[in-house]
Amino acid sequence: MHIELIVIGKTDSQEVAALVERYAKRVNRYCRFAVTTLPDVRNTRHLTARQQCTAEGEALLRQFADDDYVVLLDEHGEEMRSVEFAAWLQKRLNSGRKRIVMVIGGPYGFSDAVYARADAQLSLSRMTFSHQIVRAIFAEQIYRAFAILNNEPYHHE
């Protein structure tokens, strides 16, 4: 099984990048895990939010294989506690799919085409976070899920 986290645009925070890298290394103890950063859309001053979503969506759709299980991190997605997310992830890991692709979009969300392609949508919270900091939070949650699944003492409940 391979899990890939795809994000739009580089982070401008070394601290956030370091946290993502730290949790990526930890997750790699359990399965192949990679973070792919797609470049920001250029010349956005001349684009509407919808046009920017469409351009980002086209770049995202090129990253997906037909048999990928695609999960969007979206404010309207399903919210779960960490233990529930671990069980949800275990089901996906047992599904026989080769790759789970988790996507953090740009500042305006996803295009209709990306929503149509997605297999699931998850929300980390009803609160709004910058799409930069969500990278670190979600990478940590993936690691936490594996720690829960392996009965390791990282998660306390």
N, C-alpha and C positions, 0 to 999 in steps of 0.2 A: 504494500500500500504506500502511496505517495500522497502527501498533503502539500498543496501549494497555496500560498497566500499571495494574491496579486493586489498591488496597490497602485494608485495613480499618483505620479509625481514624487520626486525626492523629498525627504524631510529636510527642513532647514535647521533642525535641532540635533546636535551631536548626541545629546543625552537620550533623546527618543530613539535614535538609530542604535545606540549602544544597548538600550533595553531590548529592542527587537532582536538584535544579534544575540544577546544573552539567552533569551528564551528560545530562539531558533536552535541554538546549540543544545539546549536541554531537550527539546522535542526530538531532535535527531537521535537521541538515545533510544527512542521508541519506534520511530518510523522515519522514512525519508521526508524531510521537511525543507521547503525552499521558499524564499521570499523573492518575488519578481516585481520590480518597480518599472512601470510603464511611464514614459515621459509625459509631462504635462502637454496639453494641447497648446500650440503656439498661437500668438496674435489673438488672444481671447478678448481684447478690448473691442474688437469688431464683431464679436459673436454674442448672441443672446445666450442665456443659460441653457435653453433647450438645444441650441446648435452645439454648445460645448458638450452637453451630455451625449448628443448623437455622435460627435467625433470621438469622444472617449469610448462610447459603446462599440464603435467599429473596431477600435484597437483591442478592446476586451474580447469581442467575439472571435477575433483571429487567434486568441490564446487558448480557446476551448477546443478540446477534442470531442467527437460525437458521444463517446461513452463516459465523459467526465461527469461527476456529480457537482453541480455548480451551486454555491451558497453565497448569497449576497448579504453583506452586513448593511441593514437598512433600518431606518427608524420605525418603519411599520412592520418589521419582522416579528417573529415569535420571541418572546422573552423567556429565559430559563434561569433557574438557579444553577450554580456550578455543577452540582451532582446530577441534575437533569441533563445538562449539556454533555457531561461525560457519558451518560447512558445513550444519549442521542448520537454522539460521536462513535461509540462502540457499535451501534447498529449500522452506521455507514461503513465502518471499517470491516464489518462482517458481510457486507452486501456483495462482495465480489468485484466491485468496481476497482479499477487500477488507480484512479486518482480522484481525490476530492479537491476541488478548487474553491477557495474562499476569497471573496473579493471585497475590498474596501474601495469604494468609488471616490470620485472627486467631490468638490464642495457642493455640487448641485444634484448629487445622486446618480441614478442610472437612466439610460434611455429605455424606451418601451421595448426595443428589441432585446436588450439585456434582461429585462424583467421576464420577457416571454421565454428566454432560454433557461432561466434559473430553475433549479429543482427545489430550492428552499430559500427562505429569507429569515435571518436572525437579527435580533436587536439586543444590544448590550444593556440598554437602559432606556427609559422614557426621556431621560435627560439628553441634551445635545452635547457631544464632544467634538473637538476638532478632528478632522479626518487624519491628522498627523498623530495625535495622542492615542486614537483608537488602535493604531498599529501595535503599540506597546501593550495596551490593555488586552487586546484580543490574542496576541502571541502568548501573553501570560495565561490567559484562560485555556488555551490549547494545552499548554504545559500542565496546568492544574488538572485538566481533564485526564491526561495520561497518568498523573500522580494518583488521582482518585481511582482510576481503573486498575492500577498496580498496587493499591493499598499502601501507598507510601505516606509518610507522616507530614507531607507538605500542607495538605488541606485539613483544617480543623472544623469539626462540626459537632 
